[in-house]
Amino acid sequence: MTANPEHHVDIGALQDLKEIMEGEFETLINTFVLDSSNKIEELVSAISSRDADSLRKIAHSLKGSSSNICAGPLSELARQLEFMGKEGKTDGAAAILAQLKSEFDVVRGILEKNL
């Protein structure tokens, strides 16, 4: 059973963005995927080193970029990590990061199908 893409990405808003950006849309998506992959690796490092401030900063950036490409649930998971970092906490962040990684894989697949 495949997941409904609408649960992961606002497809209507993504299509609107594609129309507005025209030829730049593919660059946006490719940049998002590469940048987000790097940020996820940085989150792994921040959590393993218990660096709450880095966790906050990286998650904040990922939250915004996920929102920009209409991936609400991914943005929400990043927001949760950002909040933990803001509170100076890293305990429990690995579990949220695992969910975020899984959500990112789904979102990446949806985005690549919509190029």
Number of C-alpha atoms within 10 A of each C-alpha: 3 4 8 9 15 12 12 18 23 16 18 11 14 18 15 11 15 19 12 11 13 10 10 11 18 16 12 14 18 15 12 19 20 10 14 21 17 13 17 20 11 16 26 17 14 20 21 13 12 17 16 23 18 19 29 26 16 21 27 21 17 27 24 16 18 24 16 16 21 21 28 18 20 24 25 17 22 28 19 18 31 26 17 20 26 17 12 15 19 21 13 11 23 15 9 14 20 14 14 20 17 12 17 22 12 16 23 19 11 18 20 12 8 14 12
